[in-house]
Every structure is written in structure tokens, then in C-alpha cells.
Amino acid sequence: MAWKAQRGPQTRGRSLCYLPNKKVTMGRRPAKCYRFQNKKPFIKSRFCRGVPDPKIRIYDVGNKKASVDAFPFVAHLVSDEKEQLSSEALEAARVAANRYLTKYCGKDNFHMRIRCHPFQVLRINKMLSCAGADRLQTGMRHAYGKPSGVAARVAIGQPIISVRSKDSFGPSVVEALRRAKFKFPGRQKVLGSKKWGFTKYEREVYAEMRANGSLGLDGNHEKYHPNRGPLKL
């Protein structure tokens, strides 16, 4: 049931017409209400049921199966605040960065990974605003809300998005992460890393260990081969 304002040819002001088949839904509460970590971690469990699914469902995009040797360059979008990022914001940032990287790098020349996952359940105490709501709602009595969404809790210095690519596409990767920054509240920094891809080894160390056989390939990551076994004379 809904009423819609119309401007008729015979009336100077607005007139109301009745639309019986249109359903009016409540707007989404702005994310600024859930930006700060002012509550304990509250996750989905058998005590907290009915949690809606997060908007972001894909955390790895691009050439996910590329060898670790193919993409030496890596850059990170790092949080500079202790805050919460909604799943809608994470999905919007992923779409924006993926669109730019696909256009300027090619879909096979990068691998982007979302590093934080939205596990924090957000609650809302819905208040009725229709006619006759005074008889139904109870104000702040029993104000414990129902789950309305999920968000990711991030700390200062925690990576939000990481992208690995070839050295020639470094400026495009930095620009894609800069555009993804606009989808989040607070401050973030785009940082280039001295490490090789998503590994924990710096470039010089990685090249040396690959040359002497200490590191092997394991999908899109590396595998360390310890110097154990029978003695060699």
C-alpha cells in the first residue's frame, strides 16, 4: 500500500493517488552509523541466527592461477584507522578496482585479493513511521535490534586489498587501489611492497632461494624446501 504525489493538469499543487500494488521498503541505514568499533566482536552463531549474507561473495579476481614467478610486483591498500567496513563497501571497492585493472592491464595480467572478511553482525532497531505506529512501537524498550548486515573489523596497518601484477603495470595497479579508496570511510594508504608477489620474501632473497632450489612453486604461492635429508659428501 502506497501513496504517490502527482501533479495533475487541473491542480496547481500536488495531489495524492493510491497505488495498491506497490510495496514500500525501508531505506538502508547509512554506514556511518556502524563505522567505529564501539562494540565487542559479534558474529553469526547458533545464538545469533537470521544474519543476511554479505554483499561481497568473490574475494579473488583476475588471473588467480598465475604462477608466483609471473607477478613480482605487489601493492596493498592499507587501513590507517581502526574502524568497520561494510560488506557493501568492500564489494563496491572490488568492482571499481577490477573494472580499472581489466581495462588497463588485461584480465590475465593481475591477481587481486580482498584481505578482510565481513564477520561482524550489524543490528538495527526498526522504528515504525506509518500512521498509527504509536500503538505498535515501544520506543527504546526492548531495543535490542535484529541483524541487518555484516561488516569487517580492520585495524591500523591492516591490508584491505592486495594486487600482484607485472612490473610494467605498477602505475595502473596503484591507480586502481586509489580509486577503490573512495568507497571506504576514513583514511587508507596505497603502499608498494619490496616483497615478491604475495610471498613473505623480499625480491633479492626470493631470486636467490629460487636459484639454489630452496623455494619451489606451489600454485600461486611458494613452498620452502628445508635442507634436511641424507648427508651429502
Long-range contacts (C-beta under 8 A, 24 or more apart in sequence): 26-126, 28-149, 29-124, 29-148, 31-86, 31-88, 31-89, 31-151, 31-185, 32-185, 34-84, 34-86, 34-122, 34-149, 34-151, 35-83, 35-84, 35-185, 35-186, 36-83, 36-84, 37-82, 37-83, 37-84, 37-153, 41-119, 41-120, 41-153, 42-120, 42-121, 42-123, 43-119, 43-120, 43-121, 44-119, 44-121, 44-150, 48-121, 48-147, 50-146, 50-147, 51-121, 51-147, 51-150, 52-147, 52-148, 52-149, 52-150, 54-87, 54-90, 54-118, 54-149, 54-150, 55-87, 55-88, 55-90, 55-91, 56-87, 56-90, 56-91, 56-94, 56-114, 56-118, 58-94, 59-113, 59-114, 59-117, 60-111, 60-112, 60-113, 60-114, 61-94, 61-98, 61-111, 61-112, 62-98, 62-101, 62-107, 62-108, 62-109, 62-110, 62-111, 62-112, 62-163, 63-107, 63-108, 63-109, 63-110, 63-111, 64-111, 64-220, 65-219, 65-220, 66-108, 66-111, 66-220, 67-217, 67-220, 68-196, 68-197, 68-198, 68-199, 68-217, 68-218, 68-219, 68-220, 68-221, 68-222, 69-210, 69-217, 70-166, 71-110, 71-111, 71-164, 71-165, 71-166, 71-197, 72-164, 72-166, 72-167, 72-196, 72-197, 72-203, 73-164, 73-165, 73-166, 73-167, 73-169, 73-170, 73-173, 73-192, 73-197, 74-162, 74-163, 74-164, 74-165, 74-192, 74-193, 74-195, 74-196, 74-197, 74-198, 75-162, 75-163, 75-170, 75-173, 75-174, 75-177, 75-190, 75-191, 75-192, 75-193, 76-115, 76-159, 76-160, 76-161, 76-162, 76-163, 76-177, 76-190, 76-191, 76-193, 77-159, 77-160, 77-161, 77-162, 77-177, 77-180, 77-181, 77-188, 77-189, 77-190, 78-157, 78-158, 78-159, 78-160, 78-188, 78-189, 78-190, 78-191, 79-154, 79-155, 79-156, 79-157, 79-158, 79-159, 79-160, 79-186, 79-187, 79-188, 80-156, 80-157, 80-186, 80-187, 80-188, 80-189, 81-154, 81-156, 81-186, 81-187, 82-154, 82-155, 82-156, 83-154, 83-185, 83-186, 84-120, 84-151, 84-152, 84-153, 84-154, 85-116, 85-118, 85-151, 85-152, 85-154, 85-160, 85-184, 85-185, 86-118, 86-122, 86-149, 86-150, 86-151, 86-152, 87-118, 87-149, 87-150, 87-151, 87-152, 88-149, 89-183, 89-184, 89-185, 90-114, 90-116, 90-118, 90-152, 90-160, 92-183, 93-160, 93-161, 93-180, 93-181, 93-183, 93-184, 94-161, 94-180, 96-176, 96-179, 96-180, 96-182, 96-183, 97-161, 97-163, 97-176, 97-177, 97-179, 97-180, 100-172, 100-175, 100-176, 100-179, 101-163, 101-165, 101-172, 101-173, 101-176, 104-169, 104-172, 104-175, 104-176, 105-165, 105-169, 105-172, 105-173, 109-165, 109-166, 109-169, 110-163, 110-164, 110-165, 110-169, 110-173, 111-163, 111-164, 111-165, 111-198, 111-220, 112-161, 112-162, 112-163, 113-161, 113-162, 113-163, 113-198, 114-160, 114-161, 115-158, 115-159, 115-160, 115-161, 115-162, 116-152, 116-153, 116-154, 116-158, 116-159, 116-160, 117-152, 118-150, 118-151, 118-152, 119-150, 119-152, 119-153, 120-150, 120-151, 120-152, 120-153, 121-147, 121-149, 121-150, 122-147, 122-148, 122-149, 122-150, 122-151, 123-147, 123-148, 124-148, 160-184, 160-188, 162-198, 164-197, 164-198
